[in-house]
Amino acid sequence: MFNCLIMAAGEHMRSIAFPAIGTGNLGFPRDEVARIMIGQCFNFAYNFQGKKLDVHFVIFPGDKENRKAFEKTLSDFQNTGNPKGSFDHFSSSYRGAEGRSAAQSRDLQWPSIVLSDGSHEGQMEAKKWITNTLLQERETLTIDNNSVFFFGQREHDELLSFQTIHRVTIKVMISNGKASLRIVGPPRGVVAAALAVELLCCQVQEEFATCEEIEMLQSLVQWHCNALPELAEPENNATLEKAYWAEHTSKTINVKGSTVNVLFRDKKVVDHLGKRHDIERRCLLNVDYTKFGKGSDASFHKRTPENRAGHSKRTKLFNEAGLEIVTIEKIDNPLLEGHFQVKRNFLSAKPETMYQSVPAQFCDLVCRAGFHRLYSQPREEKFGAGIYFCRKPPTLSYQEDPFGADEFIYIFEAQVLTGKSTNGSPGLIVPPVLGTDPLILYDSVTGGTHTAVIFNSRQAYPEYLITCRRVRGKTTV
């Protein structure tokens, strides 16, 4: 009920009405229901500083007992402000959530946070992040995020502005191939700066994923129009291809400040003068990625939850590794699959089923743009600076507790092209030379029986994202 009041105020509503919840067929005690509901209204009024919000309780006219219970409880609240400790539970909870008493929070307009992610796991991750980041009174906070490696001048300028705005110092730290940002300052400034930094990292991740999609598209398919060669430029090409892939009949696009309309069925372009020109869609590398599936112009990938009952072998395999499967999602990304097929044809290699653990913050990036060495790193890169996979569900022994900040464990099951392989070693940034020709290299390296390392992300295709938790009392080996 308190969240309902918060949402009503957030939508700038003037009034809201509640029935006597639970007093009908459910049979809850009328006095207790009245005490809880009216108590929540008083709690809201006590902590919320905003415009007037009228709250109405709707009672069935013939239910005299309910009416008496609400009238008496309302009278008690108005006379004493806190009958029989009605505020006690909420006030204690409020102090625990915000780190301060309700009286000290009168200046806060929003005394709660509503999580609305579509998945239970997403809400759990968000709750843990909020608890560990926003609700801690601290003067120092470290954010571990390898997206920092993608920062350019603009992002570093933003960090400087955050320091000035929030009166904190922000230090970028790089150690053993991992990046983090340390924020130091007054607690409120630290929290505000942390939110700004996290948003900046999300924006950088989105830009990186978009650029990767544009680049992958440019090497698979191109749109050509002799009269308007600008349509073949990467961003324009990607815009047209997304619309075509989503089976639109036309797409309006801006070229050199003028609007043109591309008619996919007619294979024509209508320029700003109304002239019609021929346009051609050319598939490169002898692969038409659209045969792998269709989608929307908003995204090239989709994640489809699957029933765990149909994955008994996977469940057993993961359980043997000390992991309990929570959800299984099938990944469809025709763009990634097209590139994977090109690489498979080039290497003439049979793919192997392998696994990789990835922090929650990078799962969507893998689904969109494929694997990257910065998303999931071992304690030490003993076999080279590449992308590491396990031949069985990971026991996490090769990583330095990468999920300490996550509520769950996220493991990708992938098809990996190892091709011709040899032993890896520290310092490798590409596979070793295969023979005497320095331009001919191995396709991958190995690190013992269970570890494989590739140096080209197109050699792996993510098929499933499996969300797990550790099995209590079971030790992995």
Secondary structure, 3 states (H helix, E strand, C coil): CHHHHHHHHHCCCCEEEEECCCCCCCCCCHHHHHHHHHHHHHHHHHHCCCCCCEEEEECCCCCHHHHHHHHHHHHHHHHHCCHHHCCHHHHHHHHHHHCCCCHHHCCCCCCCCCCCCCCHHHHHHHHHHHHHHCCCCCCEEEEECHHHHHCCHHHHHHHHHHHHHHCCEEEEEEECCEEEEEEECCHHHHHHHHHHHHHHHHHHHHHHHHHHHHHHHHHHEEEECCCCHHHHCHHHHHHHHHHHHCCCCEEEEEECCEEEEEECCCCEEECCCCCEEECEEEECCCCCHHHHCCCECCECCEEEEECHHHCHHHHHHHHHCCEEEEEEEEEECHHHHHHHHHHHHHHCCCCEEEEEECCHHHHHHHHHHCCCCCCCCCCCCCCCCCEEEECCCCCCCCCCCCCCCCCCEEEEEEEECCCCEEECCCCCCCCCECCCCCCCECCEEECCCCEEEECCHHHEEEEEEEEEEECCCCCCC
